[in-house]
Amino acid sequence: MLILGIETSCDETAAAVFQDGCRILSNVVSSQIKLHTPYGGVVPEIASRAHMENIIPVIQKALEEAKVEGKDLDAIAVTTGPGLITSLMIGVDTAKTLAYAWEKPILGVNHIEGHIYSVKLKAQSSKLKSIKLPAMCLTVSGGHTMLVLIKEWGNYEVIGETIDDSCGEAFDKVAKLLGLGYPGGPIIEKLARGGGRQAFSFPRPILNQGNFNFSFSGLKTAVLYQARRIKKMDKKVVQDICASFQEAAFEVLVIKTLRAARKFKVSTIILAGGVAANQALQNFFKKSLSVNDYKLLITDFPTDNAAMIAGAAYPRVLKEDYDDWHSLQADPNLKL
């Protein structure tokens, strides 16, 4: 069984071919970082134009690397949301056109479910037969910060999410206000290694409100005010700010995830999304979980890609649970 996955929810144009629910034959990603770097963040109009230019070459490359043709496919899976509407539309309309031209069934996939399912790609590649459910998944990226209870694959309950900025967005904004460049996550992670995690006392927003939601806007603003008070912003001070900011953000993520795991009586915690690539966050989780007897699974595919979209579609393809390509539409606010 061959599934073509297409992902264009933000600023990555991606296509992948997934075989038999366990093999990634190709996973092509065209990055737009250089296009958005001068602006310190993703510009939707620029992103959509780049998707238009790249989408067909990326799909062609994915098919070539997998050594398959359109006629060989069993289905096409595409991200329908959430994300930037103009970016999503490029992927959805391209997928619909190919589904019509090649006479293939089509499936719309939730981008968040793709991130959640990405850990199964790791599980399959490492021959881990099963992931014990229910499990708690923290999906943390530039666009989303969300705690999801995985009751079974395809059956999810969102128990907490950000009420303002996502964690990844806060990293980008802090990097921008410090003049560090874009994307902010990798830059701050690198600088934080040379800084003091307790050098500055930044807030842990809504940590003790008794819910599982997140808020990073206030933390970002606290960094801004602290930076304005500093007369000499040398490299060591910047490192200290980065380390203290990162510590505050990650402490909230880890503590709330552990609280959710205890409340819902799960034994497995999954870390997914772009920020999951941060080594400091991974170490924070590993240190915290070592005394709490939880199994931690970290995705091998943290950033946006199409293999996770094709993978998330696989259980539905088995059931022939397809969408009507006439009515399939992009939805920037699609709920999990």
KEKE-3310 file (N, C-alpha, C; in steps of 0.2 Angstrom, whole numbers, plus 5000, padded with zeros to 4 digits):
npx = (5004:5003:5005:5003:5009:5005:5011:5008:5006:5012:5026:5034:5036:5031:5032:5029:5031:5023:5024:5015:5012:5023:5035:5045:5047:5051:5054:5052:5057:5055:5062:5058:5065:5076:5069:5060:5068:5073:5062:5060:5050:5036:5030:5014:5009:5021:5025:5014:5016:5029:5026:5017:5027:5035:5028:5024:5037:5043:5034:5036:5049:5048:5041:5050:5061:5055:5054:5042:5026:5012:5002:5004:5000:4990:4982:4980:4986:4983:4987:4974:4972:4976:4982:4991:4979:4981:4993:4989:4979:4986:4992:4980:4972:4981:4982:4969:4968:4977:4972:4960:4965:4973:4964:4963:4959:4956:4962:4959:4970:4972:4984:4990:4987:4995:5008:5006:5006:5018:5027:5024:5030:5043:5042:5039:5051:5060:5056:5048:5034:5022:5014:5010:4993:4981:4990:5000:5002:5013:5012:5022:5026:5030:5018:5009:5004:5000:4992:4988:4977:4979:4968:4965:4973:4968:4958:4956:4958:4959:4966:4972:4979:4988:4983:4987:5001:5011:5023:5034:5032:5034:5048:5053:5049:5056:5069:5069:5067:5079:5087:5093:5090:5082:5076:5070:5071:5082:5093:5092:5093:5106:5113:5109:5116:5128:5124:5116:5104:5096:5099:5091:5075:5062:5044:5033:5021:5003:5005:5000:4986:4978:4973:4977:4981:4991:5002:5012:5014:5015:5027:5036:5035:5040:5053:5056:5054:5065:5076:5076:5079:5093:5108:5120:5122:5130:5138:5137:5127:5116:5116:5113:5100:5094:5095:5088:5076:5072:5073:5062:5051:5051:5050:5037:5031:5035:5031:5017:5014:5017:5008:4996:4998:4998:4985:4977:4981:4991:5005:5014:5022:5023:5033:5031:5032:5040:5048:5051:5063:5073:5087:5088:5075:5072:5081:5077:5064:5068:5076:5066:5057:5064:5062:5049:5044:5039:5037:5046:5043:5051:5048:5056:5054:5052:5050:5039:5033:5029:5029:5023:5010:5006:5007:4998:4986:4986:4979:4965:4965:4966:4953:4946:4941:4938:4939:4927:4933:4927:4921:4931:4940:4952:4955:4959:4957:4955:4949:4956)
npy = (4994:5011:5027:5044:5058:5075:5091:5107:5117:5128:5135:5126:5116:5100:5083:5066:5048:5034:5017:5003:5005:5006:5009:5022:5028:5040:5057:5072:5089:5106:5120:5136:5145:5155:5164:5170:5175:5188:5195:5191:5181:5171:5176:5176:5179:5178:5165:5157:5160:5154:5141:5138:5139:5128:5116:5106:5102:5097:5086:5079:5075:5068:5057:5052:5048:5038:5029:5027:5030:5041:5033:5022:5024:5021:5030:5048:5059:5074:5089:5097:5107:5112:5129:5141:5149:5152:5145:5132:5130:5129:5116:5108:5110:5106:5093:5088:5091:5081:5070:5069:5069:5057:5048:5044:5040:5052:5060:5071:5077:5081:5092:5092:5079:5073:5077:5070:5057:5055:5050:5036:5033:5033:5022:5012:5012:5008:4996:4994:4987:4991:5005:5009:5013:5022:5037:5052:5066:5079:5091:5103:5117:5129:5134:5129:5123:5111:5099:5083:5069:5053:5042:5031:5027:5039:5043:5056:5067:5084:5091:5103:5118:5132:5149:5160:5165:5152:5140:5139:5151:5161:5159:5163:5176:5181:5180:5189:5201:5202:5203:5192:5184:5173:5156:5157:5147:5137:5146:5152:5140:5137:5148:5147:5137:5142:5151:5156:5147:5152:5165:5176:5180:5174:5174:5160:5157:5155:5143:5138:5137:5127:5121:5114:5122:5133:5148:5160:5173:5183:5179:5181:5195:5199:5196:5206:5218:5216:5216:5229:5235:5233:5240:5237:5226:5213:5198:5188:5192:5191:5177:5173:5178:5170:5157:5158:5162:5150:5140:5144:5143:5129:5123:5125:5118:5105:5102:5104:5094:5082:5083:5081:5069:5061:5064:5058:5045:5039:5030:5032:5045:5057:5066:5078:5088:5103:5110:5099:5095:5102:5100:5103:5103:5090:5084:5090:5084:5070:5070:5074:5063:5052:5050:5047:5036:5035:5031:5038:5044:5051:5060:5056:5064:5079:5092:5100:5089:5078:5064:5061:5065:5056:5045:5046:5045:5032:5022:5026:5024:5010:5007:5012:5024:5037:5054:5066:5072:5083:5091:5093:5104:5117:5121:5133:5134:5121:5108:5096)
npz = (5000:4995:5000:4996:5005:5008:5014:5019:5029:5035:5033:5027:5012:5009:5004:5004:5003:5009:5014:5016:5030:5037:5031:5026:5011:5004:5009:5007:5010:5008:5013:5019:5026:5024:5016:5025:5035:5035:5040:5053:5056:5050:5035:5028:5015:5007:5010:5005:4991:4989:4991:4980:4970:4974:4976:4966:4960:4973:4975:4964:4966:4978:4973:4964:4972:4979:4969:4962:4953:4950:4946:4953:4966:4981:4988:4992:5004:5013:5022:5030:5040:5056:5052:5041:5031:5017:5014:5017:5007:4995:4996:4998:4987:4977:4980:4978:4964:4959:4964:4957:4944:4944:4948:4961:4978:4992:5007:5020:5033:5050:5055:5068:5072:5064:5070:5082:5078:5073:5082:5081:5069:5073:5082:5073:5065:5074:5077:5088:5095:5100:5107:5123:5127:5137:5132:5136:5126:5123:5112:5104:5096:5083:5080:5089:5105:5115:5125:5124:5126:5122:5118:5110:5094:5083:5091:5101:5115:5119:5132:5136:5131:5122:5128:5122:5115:5106:5112:5104:5096:5105:5108:5095:5095:5107:5102:5092:5098:5105:5095:5088:5077:5065:5063:5080:5090:5088:5089:5102:5110:5108:5113:5126:5132:5137:5147:5163:5171:5181:5182:5179:5186:5179:5176:5178:5169:5173:5180:5192:5191:5191:5179:5163:5153:5143:5144:5136:5132:5142:5148:5138:5137:5150:5147:5138:5146:5155:5147:5143:5154:5156:5154:5148:5136:5134:5127:5137:5145:5137:5134:5147:5148:5138:5143:5156:5151:5143:5153:5161:5152:5149:5161:5164:5154:5157:5170:5169:5160:5167:5178:5171:5166:5178:5183:5173:5173:5165:5158:5149:5141:5127:5117:5105:5090:5083:5093:5101:5097:5104:5114:5127:5132:5130:5139:5151:5153:5154:5165:5175:5173:5177:5190:5191:5185:5172:5154:5142:5126:5112:5097:5081:5071:5072:5066:5054:5042:5028:5030:5042:5040:5030:5037:5048:5040:5037:5045:5042:5028:5028:5032:5022:5023:5016:5010:5002:4987:4981:4991:5000:5010:5015:5032:5043:5056:5061:5072:5083)
capx = (5000:5007:5001:5007:5007:5007:5010:5009:5002:5015:5032:5038:5033:5034:5029:5032:5028:5023:5022:5012:5011:5029:5041:5045:5051:5054:5052:5056:5055:5058:5062:5058:5068:5079:5064:5057:5073:5073:5056:5059:5044:5033:5025:5009:5009:5028:5024:5010:5019:5034:5022:5015:5033:5039:5024:5025:5044:5044:5030:5040:5055:5046:5039:5056:5065:5052:5053:5035:5023:5006:4997:5005:4998:4983:4979:4984:4984:4985:4985:4969:4972:4976:4988:4989:4974:4984:4997:4985:4975:4990:4992:4974:4970:4986:4981:4963:4969:4981:4967:4956:4969:4976:4959:4965:4955:4960:4960:4961:4973:4974:4991:4991:4987:5002:5013:5005:5007:5025:5031:5023:5035:5049:5041:5040:5058:5064:5053:5044:5028:5016:5014:5005:4988:4981:4996:4999:5006:5014:5014:5024:5029:5030:5011:5004:5007:4994:4992:4982:4976:4978:4964:4968:4975:4962:4953:4960:4955:4963:4965:4976:4982:4990:4978:4990:5007:5013:5030:5039:5031:5038:5055:5055:5048:5061:5075:5068:5068:5086:5091:5097:5088:5076:5071:5073:5072:5089:5098:5091:5095:5113:5116:5107:5121:5133:5121:5114:5097:5093:5102:5085:5069:5056:5038:5031:5014:4998:5008:4997:4979:4973:4971:4982:4982:4998:5002:5019:5014:5018:5034:5039:5035:5045:5060:5057:5056:5071:5081:5076:5083:5100:5112:5126:5119:5135:5136:5136:5120:5111:5116:5109:5093:5091:5095:5083:5069:5071:5071:5055:5046:5052:5048:5030:5029:5036:5027:5010:5013:5017:5002:4991:4999:4996:4978:4974:4984:4995:5012:5018:5022:5025:5035:5031:5032:5047:5052:5054:5070:5077:5090:5087:5069:5072:5084:5072:5059:5071:5077:5060:5053:5068:5059:5042:5042:5035:5040:5046:5044:5052:5048:5062:5052:5049:5048:5034:5035:5024:5028:5019:5003:5004:5007:4992:4981:4986:4973:4959:4965:4964:4946:4943:4938:4940:4935:4925:4937:4923:4920:4937:4943:4957:4952:4965:4955:4953:4950:4958)
capy = (5000:5017:5034:5050:5063:5082:5095:5114:5121:5134:5137:5120:5112:5094:5077:5059:5042:5030:5011:4997:5008:5005:5011:5029:5028:5046:5062:5078:5095:5112:5125:5143:5149:5160:5169:5173:5177:5196:5198:5188:5177:5169:5181:5172:5180:5175:5157:5154:5160:5149:5134:5138:5137:5122:5110:5101:5099:5093:5080:5075:5072:5062:5051:5049:5045:5032:5025:5026:5035:5043:5027:5016:5026:5019:5036:5054:5062:5081:5093:5102:5112:5120:5132:5147:5147:5153:5140:5126:5130:5127:5109:5105:5111:5102:5086:5087:5090:5075:5064:5069:5067:5050:5044:5041:5043:5057:5060:5076:5075:5086:5093:5090:5072:5071:5077:5065:5050:5055:5045:5030:5032:5031:5016:5007:5011:5005:4989:4994:4984:4995:5010:5008:5018:5029:5040:5059:5069:5086:5094:5109:5119:5137:5136:5125:5120:5107:5093:5078:5062:5048:5036:5026:5031:5042:5045:5060:5072:5090:5093:5109:5122:5139:5154:5166:5163:5145:5141:5141:5158:5165:5158:5167:5183:5183:5180:5195:5207:5202:5204:5186:5181:5168:5155:5158:5141:5134:5151:5152:5134:5137:5153:5146:5132:5146:5155:5154:5146:5155:5172:5180:5177:5175:5171:5154:5159:5151:5137:5135:5139:5121:5118:5111:5127:5137:5155:5162:5180:5186:5177:5185:5202:5199:5196:5212:5223:5214:5218:5236:5238:5231:5245:5234:5220:5209:5191:5184:5194:5188:5170:5172:5179:5165:5151:5159:5161:5144:5137:5146:5140:5122:5121:5125:5112:5098:5101:5103:5087:5077:5084:5078:5061:5058:5064:5053:5039:5036:5028:5034:5052:5058:5073:5079:5095:5106:5112:5093:5094:5105:5095:5105:5101:5083:5082:5092:5078:5064:5071:5074:5057:5047:5049:5047:5030:5036:5030:5044:5043:5057:5059:5057:5068:5084:5097:5099:5085:5074:5057:5060:5066:5050:5040:5047:5043:5025:5018:5027:5020:5003:5006:5015:5030:5043:5061:5068:5078:5089:5095:5094:5111:5119:5124:5136:5133:5114:5106:5089)
capz = (5000:4995:5002:4995:5009:5006:5020:5017:5034:5037:5028:5024:5007:5010:5001:5006:5001:5014:5011:5021:5037:5041:5028:5023:5005:5003:5014:5005:5013:5005:5019:5017:5032:5021:5014:5031:5040:5035:5043:5059:5056:5043:5031:5025:5007:5005:5011:5000:4984:4989:4991:4973:4966:4976:4977:4961:4961:4979:4974:4959:4969:4982:4969:4961:4977:4981:4963:4961:4949:4952:4945:4958:4973:4983:4991:4994:5011:5013:5028:5029:5045:5056:5049:5038:5026:5011:5013:5017:5001:4990:4997:4997:4980:4973:4981:4975:4957:4958:4965:4951:4938:4944:4950:4968:4984:4995:5014:5024:5039:5054:5056:5075:5073:5061:5075:5087:5075:5071:5086:5078:5064:5076:5085:5068:5063:5079:5078:5094:5092:5102:5112:5128:5128:5134:5133:5136:5121:5122:5105:5106:5090:5082:5080:5093:5112:5116:5129:5121:5129:5116:5121:5105:5088:5080:5097:5106:5119:5120:5139:5138:5125:5124:5127:5118:5110:5107:5115:5098:5094:5111:5106:5090:5097:5111:5098:5088:5102:5107:5089:5087:5071:5065:5068:5087:5094:5088:5092:5109:5113:5108:5117:5133:5134:5140:5152:5169:5170:5186:5181:5179:5188:5175:5178:5176:5168:5174:5182:5197:5190:5192:5173:5159:5148:5144:5142:5135:5131:5148:5149:5132:5139:5155:5144:5135:5151:5158:5142:5143:5160:5156:5151:5144:5133:5131:5125:5143:5148:5132:5136:5154:5147:5135:5148:5161:5148:5141:5159:5163:5148:5149:5168:5164:5150:5160:5176:5167:5157:5173:5182:5167:5166:5184:5183:5168:5175:5160:5160:5143:5139:5121:5115:5098:5087:5082:5099:5104:5095:5109:5118:5134:5134:5131:5146:5157:5153:5156:5172:5179:5173:5180:5197:5191:5182:5165:5148:5138:5119:5108:5090:5077:5065:5076:5062:5049:5036:5025:5031:5047:5037:5026:5042:5051:5036:5035:5048:5038:5022:5029:5033:5016:5026:5012:5010:4995:4985:4979:4996:5005:5010:5020:5038:5047:5063:5061:5078:5083)
cpx = (5004:5003:5006:5005:5010:5006:5012:5006:5005:5020:5036:5033:5036:5029:5033:5028:5029:5021:5020:5012:5017:5036:5040:5050:5054:5051:5055:5053:5059:5057:5062:5061:5072:5075:5061:5062:5073:5068:5055:5054:5041:5029:5020:5009:5016:5027:5020:5013:5025:5031:5020:5021:5036:5035:5025:5032:5045:5040:5034:5046:5054:5044:5045:5060:5062:5052:5046:5032:5016:5001:4998:5002:4991:4979:4983:4981:4987:4983:4980:4968:4975:4982:4986:4985:4977:4989:4993:4981:4979:4991:4986:4972:4975:4984:4974:4964:4972:4976:4962:4959:4971:4970:4960:4960:4960:4957:4963:4964:4974:4981:4994:4992:4993:5007:5013:5008:5014:5029:5030:5028:5042:5048:5042:5047:5062:5061:5050:5037:5022:5018:5008:5000:4984:4988:4995:5004:5007:5016:5016:5028:5029:5022:5006:5008:5000:4996:4986:4983:4975:4974:4965:4969:4968:4956:4957:4956:4960:4961:4968:4979:4984:4984:4980:4995:5008:5020:5035:5038:5035:5045:5057:5054:5054:5068:5075:5070:5075:5090:5095:5095:5083:5078:5074:5075:5079:5094:5098:5094:5103:5116:5115:5112:5126:5130:5118:5106:5093:5096:5097:5079:5063:5050:5037:5023:5009:5000:5003:4989:4975:4971:4978:4984:4989:4997:5010:5019:5017:5025:5038:5040:5039:5052:5061:5058:5062:5077:5081:5079:5090:5103:5117:5124:5125:5133:5134:5129:5115:5111:5112:5102:5090:5090:5089:5076:5068:5069:5064:5050:5046:5049:5040:5027:5029:5031:5019:5009:5013:5011:4996:4992:4997:4988:4974:4976:4987:5002:5017:5017:5026:5027:5035:5031:5039:5051:5054:5061:5075:5080:5089:5080:5068:5075:5080:5067:5062:5073:5071:5056:5057:5065:5052:5039:5037:5040:5040:5047:5045:5052:5055:5060:5048:5046:5042:5037:5029:5023:5023:5011:5001:5003:5000:4986:4980:4980:4966:4959:4964:4957:4942:4939:4940:4936:4932:4929:4934:4922:4926:4940:4948:4953:4957:4963:4953:4954:4952:4952)
cpy = (5006:5023:5039:5056:5070:5087:5102:5119:5127:5136:5132:5117:5105:5088:5071:5053:5037:5023:5006:4999:5007:5007:5018:5028:5034:5051:5068:5084:5101:5117:5132:5148:5155:5166:5173:5177:5185:5199:5196:5184:5175:5174:5177:5172:5177:5167:5154:5154:5155:5142:5133:5136:5130:5116:5105:5098:5095:5086:5076:5071:5067:5056:5048:5045:5038:5027:5023:5031:5036:5037:5022:5018:5023:5025:5042:5057:5069:5084:5097:5108:5109:5122:5139:5145:5147:5147:5133:5125:5127:5119:5105:5105:5107:5095:5084:5086:5084:5069:5063:5066:5060:5045:5040:5044:5048:5058:5067:5075:5081:5086:5091:5083:5069:5071:5071:5058:5050:5050:5038:5028:5030:5024:5010:5006:5008:4998:4989:4992:4988:5000:5010:5014:5016:5032:5048:5062:5076:5088:5101:5112:5127:5139:5134:5123:5117:5100:5088:5071:5058:5042:5030:5030:5033:5044:5049:5065:5078:5092:5100:5112:5129:5144:5160:5163:5155:5146:5142:5148:5162:5165:5163:5175:5186:5184:5187:5201:5208:5203:5198:5183:5176:5162:5155:5152:5138:5139:5151:5146:5134:5142:5151:5141:5136:5151:5152:5153:5150:5163:5177:5177:5179:5172:5164:5154:5153:5144:5133:5137:5133:5118:5116:5116:5130:5144:5157:5169:5184:5185:5181:5192:5204:5200:5203:5218:5222:5217:5226:5239:5237:5237:5243:5227:5216:5202:5187:5186:5191:5180:5168:5173:5173:5158:5152:5159:5154:5139:5138:5142:5133:5119:5120:5119:5106:5097:5100:5096:5082:5077:5080:5071:5058:5058:5059:5046:5035:5034:5030:5042:5053:5065:5074:5087:5098:5107:5105:5092:5097:5100:5096:5103:5093:5081:5084:5086:5072:5064:5071:5067:5051:5045:5048:5041:5031:5034:5036:5042:5050:5056:5060:5062:5074:5090:5095:5094:5081:5067:5056:5061:5059:5044:5040:5045:5036:5021:5019:5024:5013:5002:5009:5021:5036:5049:5062:5073:5084:5094:5096:5101:5112:5123:5127:5135:5126:5111:5098:5085)
cpz = (5000:4996:5000:5001:5007:5012:5018:5022:5036:5031:5026:5018:5007:5006:5003:5003:5006:5012:5017:5028:5041:5038:5025:5017:5003:5008:5012:5008:5010:5010:5016:5022:5029:5018:5019:5036:5041:5039:5051:5061:5050:5041:5027:5017:5004:5005:5006:4993:4984:4988:4983:4969:4967:4976:4972:4960:4967:4978:4969:4962:4974:4979:4966:4966:4979:4975:4962:4956:4952:4952:4950:4965:4975:4986:4992:5000:5011:5020:5026:5034:5051:5053:5046:5032:5019:5009:5013:5010:4995:4990:4995:4990:4975:4974:4978:4967:4955:4959:4960:4945:4938:4946:4956:4973:4988:5003:5017:5031:5043:5056:5063:5076:5069:5066:5080:5084:5073:5075:5084:5073:5067:5079:5079:5066:5068:5081:5085:5092:5094:5107:5117:5128:5134:5136:5133:5131:5122:5115:5106:5100:5089:5082:5085:5100:5115:5120:5126:5124:5123:5119:5116:5099:5084:5085:5102:5110:5121:5127:5141:5131:5127:5123:5124:5113:5112:5110:5110:5096:5099:5110:5101:5091:5102:5107:5094:5092:5105:5101:5087:5080:5071:5061:5075:5091:5094:5091:5099:5113:5113:5112:5125:5136:5138:5145:5158:5169:5176:5187:5182:5182:5184:5177:5175:5175:5169:5177:5187:5197:5191:5185:5169:5153:5149:5141:5141:5133:5136:5149:5144:5134:5145:5153:5141:5140:5154:5153:5142:5149:5160:5151:5146:5142:5130:5130:5131:5146:5143:5133:5142:5152:5143:5139:5153:5157:5146:5147:5161:5159:5148:5156:5167:5160:5153:5166:5174:5164:5162:5177:5178:5167:5172:5185:5179:5169:5169:5162:5154:5141:5132:5120:5108:5096:5087:5088:5103:5102:5099:5114:5126:5136:5135:5138:5152:5158:5156:5163:5177:5179:5176:5187:5197:5188:5176:5160:5144:5130:5115:5101:5086:5071:5068:5071:5057:5043:5034:5027:5037:5045:5034:5032:5046:5047:5035:5039:5044:5031:5022:5029:5027:5018:5022:5012:5002:4992:4982:4985:5001:5004:5016:5026:5042:5054:5065:5068:5078:5086)
residu = (MET:LEU:ILE:LEU:GLY:ILE:GLU:THR:SER:CYS:ASP:GLU:THR:ALA:ALA:ALA:VAL:PHE:GLN:ASP:GLY:CYS:ARG:ILE:LEU:SER:ASN:VAL:VAL:SER:SER:GLN:ILE:LYS:LEU:HIS:THR:PRO:TYR:GLY:GLY:VAL:VAL:PRO:GLU:ILE:ALA:SER:ARG:ALA:HIS:MET:GLU:ASN:ILE:ILE:PRO:VAL:ILE:GLN:LYS:ALA:LEU:GLU:GLU:ALA:LYS:VAL:GLU:GLY:LYS:ASP:LEU:ASP:ALA:ILE:ALA:VAL:THR:THR:GLY:PRO:GLY:LEU:ILE:THR:SER:LEU:MET:ILE:GLY:VAL:ASP:THR:ALA:LYS:THR:LEU:ALA:TYR:ALA:TRP:GLU:LYS:PRO:ILE:LEU:GLY:VAL:ASN:HIS:ILE:GLU:GLY:HIS:ILE:TYR:SER:VAL:LYS:LEU:LYS:ALA:GLN:SER:SER:LYS:LEU:LYS:SER:ILE:LYS:LEU:PRO:ALA:MET:CYS:LEU:THR:VAL:SER:GLY:GLY:HIS:THR:MET:LEU:VAL:LEU:ILE:LYS:GLU:TRP:GLY:ASN:TYR:GLU:VAL:ILE:GLY:GLU:THR:ILE:ASP:ASP:SER:CYS:GLY:GLU:ALA:PHE:ASP:LYS:VAL:ALA:LYS:LEU:LEU:GLY:LEU:GLY:TYR:PRO:GLY:GLY:PRO:ILE:ILE:GLU:LYS:LEU:ALA:ARG:GLY:GLY:GLY:ARG:GLN:ALA:PHE:SER:PHE:PRO:ARG:PRO:ILE:LEU:ASN:GLN:GLY:ASN:PHE:ASN:PHE:SER:PHE:SER:GLY:LEU:LYS:THR:ALA:VAL:LEU:TYR:GLN:ALA:ARG:ARG:ILE:LYS:LYS:MET:ASP:LYS:LYS:VAL:VAL:GLN:ASP:ILE:CYS:ALA:SER:PHE:GLN:GLU:ALA:ALA:PHE:GLU:VAL:LEU:VAL:ILE:LYS:THR:LEU:ARG:ALA:ALA:ARG:LYS:PHE:LYS:VAL:SER:THR:ILE:ILE:LEU:ALA:GLY:GLY:VAL:ALA:ALA:ASN:GLN:ALA:LEU:GLN:ASN:PHE:PHE:LYS:LYS:SER:LEU:SER:VAL:ASN:ASP:TYR:LYS:LEU:LEU:ILE:THR:ASP:PHE:PRO:THR:ASP:ASN:ALA:ALA:MET:ILE:ALA:GLY:ALA:ALA:TYR:PRO:ARG:VAL:LEU:LYS:GLU:ASP:TYR:ASP:ASP:TRP:HIS:SER:LEU:GLN:ALA:ASP:PRO:ASN:LEU:LYS:LEU)
# end
